[in-house]
Amino acid sequence: MIELRGIDKRFGEVHANRNISLVVRSGSIHGIVGENGAGKSTLMGILYGYYQPDRGEILVRGCPTVIRSPQDALAAGIGMVHQHFMLVEPFTVLENVVLGVEGGFRLDAGLRRARAELARLGREYHLEVDPDARVADLGVGHRQRVEILKALYRGAELLILDEPTAVLTPQEADHLFRILASLCDEGKTVVLITHKLREIREATDVVTVMRQGSVVATLPTAETTAEQLAELMVGRKVSLRVDKAPVRPGDPVLEVTDLVVEDGLGVERVKRVSFEVRRGEIVGIAGVAGNGQSELLEALAGIRPVKSGQIRLKSGLLDDAAARSPRRVRRLGLAHVPEDRHRMGLVMPFVARESAILGYHDEPAYNGPIRLHRSAVASSFARQAAEYDIRPGNGVLPTSAFSGGNQQKIVLARELDRNPDLLLVGQPTRGVDIGAIEFIHRRLVALRDAGKALLLVSVELDEILALADRILVMHDGRFVGDVPRAAATERTLGLMMAGLRVPHAGSAGP
């Protein structure tokens, strides 16, 4: 279907793609894996017309093809589903699908044709979605279906999916892979960019490994192991296990009683939850996304108001909005790694060294009488970049120029640098590659071993089981279980996440 020959691309001093040659065969799911910054997305950007290669050529079905824009790519039968969806949220599904290909001056006729074609594509590829639903009202799984439908509607024969499960629950990811298998059965071709080795092994036929801008191996997936792929990606042996000493919990750092939190529409999302987190332990919150975990973390971090209930931090009662403000709780020793680093953790146009002091920029070390102490900000980032392996280590680059894993390291370095007594961490490795995952997990365990308290929210059950000493299971705004790690299994947690009571699994109140 596609052949790339000798593709080379530089961005200034960064050599993003180095003489890459690659063949993607029709009717296959071809995986591309590599660390953040390995050049995967740049290569696919070249294939989709976002970038022009400095050298090399692209063949589509054996014919040399020049792709100068996404329009050229679509004309060649190449569609792309981006990690961060390219949808207009106030528009309906139907309006998003036809946007740019409306089919003439009069919209009515084009919309009727599109509605019929969407119904056919939905039936054929198991991509059913209400064409009249507003995108803003859809969950991420259905939004991704809309992106796939957009590409298929435009005639794509090859679909590029860039980190498609970064915002999906495990259940949604499994459904996506069933859809991709169905597409290939119908003769389509899929290129799947991901860093999740389990997904590569379950979903792909062939896997290409990239490292530092080069292809280091292309192998039939069935002949690989997770350990082999991890070593090829990172260039060294990588531990896929989290090594921890036995837990030795101390005094409570966080005590929550009958907490109620509402969303922006006044709907109760956290419903009278009570729990505590002690020194020297990691408490994990497991649950399908959208069951109140996000609102709980935001309330504890002071970002979202509390309707009722009590929060105690280091035995001190946070009894009003002023006491629970983000600045106040930070000064009491609470740090927060938010679930969505783009919306809450970083300001993407800021240079990296400015993002690295957000929330702490008023500290005397950084804040002068008139302006920031630039030299102190620069030296602080240089130290963090070295300690947390943030690449590139150039703090004057915009935050948006860093890969997802390195953006996450910027947030993590900023929050852990203050040696917090309590760390709230949401989705710590979302969109992060295998080498950075190993690094982040080691840092979190080291913090726990230093006698700190950690509250971890993750939709990755593997991550919860690897890190947590105790697991709270959340469903519909309530805790339906409090399970010691030794008693937890994927099946037990999965049943509880669906709202089912499991005998002997523990209970966390009403």
N, C-alpha and C positions, 0 to 999 in steps of 0.2 A: 504493500500500500504506500509506504513512505520509505525513502532512503535519504539519509544525510551523509554527505561526503566532505570530510576535512573542514568542518565548521569551526571557525575561529572568531572570537569576539573579545574585545577589550573595552573597558570603561576607564579611561585615564590609565592609572597605574595598575588597576585591577584586571587580571587576565581571567575573565569569567568562563570562557570556553576555549579549550586547547585542542585543536585538530581532532574534532569529534566525528566519528563515523558510526552510523547506526542504521539498522534495518528493522522496520516494523511490518510484520506480515498481516495480510488481510484476514479478518475473522478471528483475531487473537486479542487477548488482553495482555498488553506489554507493560510491565512495571518498570519504573525508574526510581531508584532509591539513592540516597546520599545524605550527608549531613547538610544542615542549613549552610548556605554559601557554597555548596559544591558545584553550582551552575545548572541545576535541573530546570529551574523556572526561566532562566535566561535562554536556555536551549529551546524550551517550548515557546517562549516569547518570539524567538526567531522563526520558528515553524508557523506561528500564528500571525506573523507580520508586524509585531510591535517593534522589533529591532531588526536591523539589517546586519548580516554577518560581515566581518571584515574580509573573510576569505571562505571559500567552500561553496557547495551547491546543494540544492534540494531537488529530489526526484519524486514526483507523485505518479504512481502507477507506471514507473519506468521512464516518465518524460521529465526532462529538466524544466523546473518551474520557478519563476521569480515571484516571491511573495513580499510585496511592499507594504501591505496593510491587512487588517483583519478582513476587509472586503475581498481582497485577493485570496486569502485563506479559505473563506466561505465559498468562493467561486470554484476553488479546487476541491471542495468537499471536506474541509477541515473546520471543526467547531471546537470551542473551548469553554469549559465550566470552571470559573475562577474560585479560588479559596474564599475570597470575600465577594459575595454575590453582587452582580451588576444589575440590580432590579430597581425600578421606581416604585417605592413602597405604597404611595397613595393610589397607584393604578391597579386595575384588576389583573388577574392572570392573563386573560385574553389580550388586554391592551399591552402588557409587557411583551407577550410573544410576538405581536405584529409590529412593535415599535421599530421603525426604520424600514420595514418592508410592508407598508400598509396596503399596497396594491392599487394605487390610483388616487384620483382627486376625491372621490366619494368614499367615505369610510365604511358605509353600511355593507356594500358588496364584499369588500375585503374582510370585514369582521365575520360575515356569514361563512365565507370560504374557510377562514381560519378556525372558526368554531367547529366546523365539520372535520377539518384536518386534525385538530386537537383531540377530538373524540376518537378518531381512528388511531392516532399515535398512542393515546392512553390505553386503548384496548390491546393494541398489538404489543406494546412494550411494558405493560403493567405500570403505567405512569399516570394513573387516574388522578385528576385534581379538578376542583370546581372552577370552570373558566371565569365565573363571575365573582369569585372571592377576591377581596382586596389582599394584595401581597403583604401589607402591614399586619394582617390578621392571621397569617400562616406561620406555622412552626418552621424551624430550619430545614427539617426533612422534606417538607412540601415545597419550600422555596428552592431547594436543590432540584427537585423534579421539574420546576418551572424553568430553571436554567437549562436542563437537559432537553426539555421540550422546545425551548427557543432554538437550540442548535439543530435539533432534528427537523423542525419546521423550515429551517433555512437550507435543508438538504445535506446536512453533514453526514459523511460516510465514515469519518474518523473523528472520535471524540477525545479531546485532551481534558483530563480531570486533574486539577492542581490541588493536592492535599484535600480531597473531597470529604474526608471524615473528620476534619479538624474541629468542626462545630456540630458533629452528630453524636448522638448516644450510641452505645454498642448495638442496640436493637435497630436503630435507623441505619447504621453502617451495614449491618447484615442484609437489610432490605435493599440498600443501594447495590450491593454486590449481586444480589439475585437479579436486579434490573440490568446490570451490566452483562451478566451471563446471557440474559434473554436477548439483549441487543446483538451480542456476538452470534447467537444462534440464528438471528435474522440477517447475518452477513455484515454487520457493522464491525468496526475496529476500534479498540479503546487503548489509549495510553494513560496509565495511572501513575501519577507522581505522588509518592507518600514516603513517610519515614517509619511507618509502623510495619514491623517485620511480620507480625501475625497476619495482617491484611494482605501483604505481598504473597505469603505462602498459601493463603486460602483462596485468593481471587485471581492470580495471574497465571499465564502460561509460560511466559519468558520474563526474566528480570535482568535489567542493566544496572550496574552499580557505578556511580560517579563519585570521584573524590578530587577536590581541589581543581575543578574545571575539566577533568579528563575522565574518559571511560576506562575503568579498570577491569571490568569483566561483564560479559553477557552470557547468561546461563539458562537452561531450562529450569523453571522454578522447582519442579519435582525432584531435581538432583541437588538441591541446596538445603542447608540447615540455617536456622536463625543465627547461630553462633558464627557460621562462616560468613553470612551476609554482613553481620555487625562488624566483623574484623575487616572485611573488604571496605566497608563504608568509612571506618575511622582510621584504618591503617595500623591498628594494634588490637590485642585481645580486649574485649569489652565484657564486663560482668553483667549478665542479664538478671542477676539476683541482687536483692538488697540485703546486705549483711548488717544485722542489728544485735546488740547485746540484749539480754532480758530486760523488760521494762521494770523500773523502780520508781513508781509515782510518788510524789511528795505532796505538799500542801496545795489546795485549790488556788489557781490563779484567776480563773474565770468561773463565776457561778451565775447561772441564769434561772429565773423562776417565773413560770407562767407568762412567758413573753408572747405578745401578740403584735404582729406587724402587718400593715396594709400596703398594697401597691398604689400606684398613682391614681387608680380609679376608685380607691376606697374599698377594694376587695381584700378580705383577710387572706394573706398568703402564708403567714406563720401563726399557728393556732395553739396558744398556751403551751409552749414547749419549755421544759425544765431539764437542765443538765449542768455538768461541771467539767472543767478541763484542769488537770493537775500538772504540777512541775514534773518534768521528766517523762511526759507521755505525749504521743500523737493520737488525737481522737479524730477519726475519719467520719465524714458524713457521706453515706452512699444514697443514691436515689436517681431516678430518671430526671433529666433537666426539666425545670418548670414546676417542681413540687415544693418550692419555698426556700431552697438552699441559698439562692442568690440574695433574696430579701433578708434572710437571717444574717448572712455575712455583712451585708451593707448596714444593717441596723447595729450590729456589734462594732462596726468600724466608725459609726457616727454619721454615715452618709445618708441613711434613711431614718425618718422619725419612728419612734416606738409608740404604739397605741396604748399598751398597758404592760405591766409586768416589771420585774426587777433585773438589773444587771449589776453584778459586783465584780470589780477588777482589783485584785490583790487586797480583798476584804473591804475595799472602799465602795460605798454605794454610789452609783452614777444615777442620781435621783431626778435630774431634769435635763432639758435639751442642752443647756450650756455645759453641764458636766459630761455629756455624751458627745460633744462636738469632736470632729476629727483631730483638731489641734490639741484639745485637752487630753484625749485618750492616748495620742502619740506621746505626750509628755509623761504619761503614767506608765509607759513601757509597752504599748501595743503597737504592732506593725501590721501592715495589710498589703498582701499581694493580690490585687483584684483579679476576678475571673476574666475580664475583658481588658487586656493591656492597652488596646487602642483607644477605647472609650474612657477608661478610668485610670490607667496606669501611666500613660505617656502623653505628651503633646507632640504629635508626629512631625510638625514643621520645625520644632525646637532642635537646636544642635544637641547631640547626645549628652554632653556634659551638663547641659541645663536640665534635661529630663532626669538625669541621675541625682538631682538634688530637690526635685519637686516635693513639696510638703515640708521640706527642711531648709528651704532657701532663706528663711528668716533667722536662722541660727547665726550667732555672732561670727563664727568662722567664715561664713560666706557673705554676710550682709553688712555692708558699710553704711555710713550715715547718708550717703547719696546713691551709691550704686553697688552692685555686687563686686566682691573681691575676685576678679577674673582668674588671677593666678592660683588662688585657693581652690576655686571650682575646677580648674584644669588639673591641678595636682591630685585632687581627690578622685577625679575620673581616671587618671592614669594609674593610680594605685588600684582602684576597683577593676579596671580592665585587666591588669596583670593578675590579680588575685582570683578573679572569676572567669578568666579566659574569654573576655569579650573581644570579638573580632569583627571588623578591624578595631584597633585601639585608638583610632583617631577621633577625639571628642568633638571636633568642629564639624564633622559630618552631620547632616540632619538625621534625626532618629529614624525617619522613614527609610533611610538608605541601609539600615541594618536588617539582617534576616530575622525571622520570627523568633528563633532560638536565642539570638543575641539580644533582641529587644527584651525577651523574658529575663535574661541574665542582668540587664541594666536595672530592671525593676527589683529583682531579687537582691542584687548587690546593694541597692539603695536602702532597702528595708532591713536586711540582715546586718548592715554596717552599724546600726544603732544598738546592736546586742539586745533585742527586745525580750521582755519577760514573756510576752504572748505574741505568737505569730498567727494571724489569720491568713490562710493561703487558699485561693480558689483556682482550680484547674492548673496546677503548677507547671505541667508539661504539655499543655494544649499547643499543638502545632510546632512541637520541639523535636529535634532529631535524637537518635539513639545515644550519641556521645554526650549531648547536653542533658538528656534525661538522667544518665548515670551520674553526671556531675551534680545536678539539682537534687537528686535523691540523697546523695552523700551529704550535701550541705544540710538538708532538713534533718537527717538522722543525727548529724554532729550537733545541731542546735538542741535537739531533744536530749542527747547524751550530756550536754552542758547544763542540764537542769531547767531548760526552758519548756514552756507549754505551747503546743501547736494544735490548731484546729484546721483540719484539711477537708476541703470539698473537692470531689472529683467525680466525673461521670465514668472514668475508667476504673472498672472493678479491679483489674489487675493491679492498678496503682494503689487503690485503697487497701487491698489485701497485702501488698508488699510493704507499705509504710505504716499503716495504722496499728496501734496497740489495742485499741478498742474502737468498735464501729457502731455508729448510730445510723439507723436506716430511716429515711424520711419519705413519707408518702402523703400527698394532699395536705401539706403544711404541718403534719404531726410526726413525731417519732414513733415508729411502730416496732422498734427493736433496739436494744443496747447489747451488742454481741462482743464478747472477748475475741480477740483475733484467733485464738486457738480453736474456738468453736465455729468459726465462720468458714463457709464454702460459697462458691459462686452460685450454686443452686439455692442455698438457704437465703442468701442476700437477694438473689433475683426474685424469689417468691415474695419476700417482704417488700421489695421495691414495687411490686405489683399490688401491694396493699393486703396481702394474705398473712395471717398470723401463722407462725411456725412454732410448734411446741418445743419448749426447752431452749429456744433461741434467745431468750431474754426479752424484757419489756421495758419501754421507756415512758410509761404513763399513758394517759388517755389520748 
